[in-house]
Amino acid sequence: MTTTYVAQGSMALLVTAGSLMIAAAVLPGLVIERITALQSAALRATAPVEPLPPG
């Protein structure tokens, strides 16, 4: 039977590292979603342009 010893505090470090990796994976998605919403709002806010007179 093999026994594995884990240093004290290493489990907390693993949990913290895992949490940071999840946050690093989610954050770019939220940033892209926010940028897309801002671009969509900017496109809707454009003022209408009157056509040029003929001639």
N, C-alpha and C positions, 0 to 999 in steps of 0.2 A: 504494500500500500504506500502510495506517495503522498506526502504531506507538503502543502505549499504554504509558506509563511508570507504574510503581507505586512509591509511596514506600516506602522501607525500613521494615520493621516493620509495614506495613499488612496483610500476609498473616497474620502472627501475631495481629493484632487481629481480623481477620475470623474466623479459626479459633476464637479465644477467645469472640467474640460468638456464633458458631454453637453452640458447646458450651454456653454459658449459656442460650441459647434452648431447646435440647433439654432441659436440666435443668429449666428453668422449665415446660416442657410435661409432663414426666414427674412432677415432684414433686406436683402436685395429685392426680394419680391414685393415687399411693402413700399420700397422706394420707387420701383418701376410703376406700381399701381398709382402712387401719388403723382408722379410725373405725368402719367397718362391722363389722370383726372384734370390736372392743371392745363394740359394741352387741349383737352376737350372743351374746357370752360373758355379758354382763350379763343378757340375757333368759333364758338357760339357768340362771343362778345364783339366780333368784328362789325363795324358799321357798314350799312349798305352803301354801295357806290352808285351814283347816278350815271346813266350812259352818256357818252359824249354826243353833242348835237351833230346832226348830219352836215357834211360839207366841210 
